Amino acid sequence: MKKHWLCAAGIMFSSHVMADNPVIKEVFTADPAALVHDDTVYLYTGHDEAPNNDVFFEMHDWLAFSSTDMVNWKAHGPIMKATDFKWAIGDAWASHMIEKGGKFYFFTTVRHNEEKPGFAIGVAVSDSPTGPFRDAIGHALVTNDMTTQTPNDWDDIDPAIFTEDNGDTYMFFGNLVPKYVKLTDNLTALDGEIKVIDVPNFTEAAWVHKKGENYYLSYACEFPEKICYAMSKSIHGPWEYKGILNEVAGNTETNHQSIIEYKGNDYFIYHTGALPPKGDQPSGGRFRRSVAIDPLIYNDDGTLKRVVMSTEGITEPAQEK
Ligand code: FUB
C-alpha cells in the first residue's frame, strides 16, 4: 500500500530510505517543513516534477515522510494535491504543518483560480499527520489582493506557523516583504491585520522557532538564496538581524529551511539541487530539488553557527540527550 503512489508514477521506491544527503533519493523533494509529534518527526515536502531544469517548477502535490531517529525515513506518499482545494488551480508550493487539539492543520501555498488570481494560502485539516487532508474552510485564508506591498502576485507565499505558550498562533509568510498575522483559535481565519516585518534582504521561506527565551526568524535572503536569520525576545519583534545561517545550497537558486529540536538535538533541514542522476531519474537541479539535513549548532549567547552542509548528513541515530 505504502508503495502504491510511487509505483503508479513509474518509480520503484522502498517505503524505507536511509539518510545521507540528499535524504530522499527516489523522488525530488523541496521546501521541507518538519513537525515533531509523539516522538516522531514528520517531514512534509513539496514534490518537484519538472521534466528539466530549464523552465520552471512543476509541483502538484505534497509528500510526507517520518522518522524516529533522523536517519531512517519512511515514505507515506502524497498527503494532498493542490487541486484538492476546489478554488486552487495548481502550484503546490511551500507548506507548514502544525498539530492543535489532536488535529493536524496543513497551511500551504497554491495558485488561486481566476476569481482571485495569483498565489494564495490555504489550510487543510486531518485527524492524522499523514492524512487524508481536506480543505478546512472551502476558501483561501490569504489571497493576493490582501497583500499590496509589491505588484507581484506571489508576495503571499510560504506560510510558517508559530504557536506561543499561551496558545496564540501566528502565521508568517511572504515574498520580498515579510509579513505576519495572528490566527483565530480554531486556526481557520485571520484574527487581526497583516503586519509587515522589518528584516534585511528578505526573499521568502520564513520559519519561526524559539529556543529558551529567544525567538528566531530564519528566511531565504537575496537571490540566489542563502538562509539568513534574525533574533528577538518577542514574537512581535523587533527582530535583530544576525547574518547568514546557511550559504547558497548547491545547484539551485532557492533555499528553504525547517528547524526542529528532536530528542534534545537540533536539526537544520533544507533543500539542494544535488541529487545525481540514477537509472531513469534525471539529475537534480534548480527545479528538481532534494531535502538534506545537517546539525544546527547554537553558540552560548544564543546565536547560531553557520550550517555546514555535508554529503554525510545525519550519521548518528537521534538519541535522547
Ligand atoms: O517551491 C516553490 C517555491 O520555491 C517555494 O514556495 C519557495 O520557498 C522556493 O523554495
Residues whose N, C-alpha, C, O or C-beta is under 5 A from the ligand:
A	BS01	FUB	A30 D31 W93 A94 I157 D158 E204 A205 T254 N255 H256
